[in-house]
Amino acid sequence: MTLVNEPEAHPAHRPGLRALLRRRSVRLAAVGWVACNGLALAVARDTLPFDWPNAAARTPLGRVVDANLVLVEVLLLTALTYWVSRKRAVPDLASRAPRRSVAARETLFLLLYAAGALGLGFALARLLGWHPFGLHLAGSIYGTHEHVSPAEAVTWAGFNLVIYAVVPLLYFRRRYSAEALNLRSGNRRADALLIGVILGVESLVQIAALEPEIFDLTARQILLGAPLTFTLYLAGAVLPAMVFIYAILVPRFLLLTGSTAATVILGGLTYTALHVWDAWTIFDSPGNAALSVVFLILTYFAPGMFKTVLTVRTGNAWVHVWAYHAFAPHTLADTPHLVHVFHIR
């Protein structure tokens, strides 16, 4: 069973939930998700080996429950996205990719390029005495007890921006139009409505469920820290993901698989893979390596899928940037971290 060439109904005749659940890609993803849940509990048992200050009180079972609640939220946001955009025409993203043989070569090249970039990010950061460069700055989401310097934060953002956004965009923009790269809105009013709805709901969920520490900061810390966080994470995480995955890879995934469901799943897996060097991951033993991979999937797979849903649904890679990445969660959740890193009083 593969994700490739999975038949799918024309957008005008979209299948229902029952038909969706019969798709090979969806069944494989469901089995994989359940397996990750089971593996996490079986290997971790009573404790997790990760440095997670923001989740130190959570048991392995609690963290697995949290991951499943995020998945439920993503599925609800997906349903909301389809309802809000139910009257708009669905863009044909597959037609924006080149012919099949070229798309296959470009996809393989991009995946190998990403692997090389992750290797370079590991080597360069270690050479400088820092945490390996992945799609998140050390301390994002879970916090860290380790020192993160302003120089590390700025270099991380600059490295990711150049490697995952600037270089690929310069190469592909010379060959493809802005529309072919999902960089132009086909319906600005509809995109703005969807952004407003998803951003509003996600912000409320973040505030209610996570009680972000940004509200414990002083007014000066928020006024200085929030724009700084927005800028650094836009450069280091948001734009790299947008360009590399949602502008370039997603149309090629859709052409090669022939399936929106498979494309959404591949988008989630690619997004997860680019976080492999998160500072909390540990690869010093088979058990710790397995737990690291499992919790990378439990943490990033669902959000990566939803970013893909927003892109496939609108044909505009910018939608996920403003609706579900730059402001919520990053600016909302990571401002306290950058206030600490840059010693803002």
Steps between C-alpha positions, in 0.01 A plus 500: 500500500633843406392861502563536128233507229214473744185581299293791617170647393490827311474803733145555382413154635696489822463173692336479837657390827437131432677516163785696656553236767525233228805664344826311539691811607249582774498142631880490502517833681245383758689177563828692528348746746364221721837323483676819613262525795567141600875524450521818706328336797683169465852646477459796736312317776511741797728782379622675187871581452444844348583843644148644494467771766162609363366145527698371795189413699348291222531121502561308176129414494417867551722602209342237275155629598614855424617394153166336426314808616708705254407253226132537590535878487667478158218281369245749632692791345510307173122459509466870581730588209287300258182658634631858478632441148210285381382749237838576340647319204765244592830584324664234285842491665613195303482704180749744651769231513707411191451179307524184706861402422626850581290517818643167615859617443437832673334331799787256542750786467316706762483214750872426454572872528306513829697204636826671406381828652416326826847343500660838434289659774615234743869534413508881490313545827713241681815664367385826658409326826122536452198273464454348152299719264157357426172672425462611863733696723617309807242550774198537274174342621645295786756747638857414598734518796797548267645835405388655171689815402378790285771414246367145473144621452591750228731257318234226515243733342741619231617148414148363462379800303781471247513121473130411496340816358736731308703242307204278397290804412773653284540170316132420445377857446716522188313200358147539637251781551387628838166326447671168420684531831180574699626852577206693355147510635219404266239650732633752751168558674439129553859450617470788746176356640655157548812648661290703743285204602784250546731750672223601739409142591861384532592801716209429735601133523861592572399744772243270660694174484863604534468818707804651322751679719489809279231634734746485788738741324517872566364745243855593396598136455196439280554817295862406432480123512193433285629679185841341552344154531278556198795610287744226603248218471368636171855480365610180671189281497198643320640614164731198466206262547275707277739516206656156520192289578183691421611707202721248321446145622122490552399539131753231409371267770148548363602431141705192590244342735180612331348529847425793728501270803843358415632851434379620841668202667827552311491868594469401865787252477730748323424768758581250775829397340628858490476508883726200552766713675265646759719560805306252717551199270747234619662239274752345739322163523243304296230561760561875521526525121168318462334730754645807328361396162164406651459829685614698197211339314257551787604866525526614137313262271150637568596872477696425181195333350277796584742743338476283189119501518497880503732509199312239298166658579601855405792457259677766703798403717477833684168405663655258748769757585252747646227259608698224669870571543646849536267645765348188656682306619845657462462863606247405766697207641865587439521867598590414864782278372651776284455754778722273709749435218547872427486603869213747451410661831 
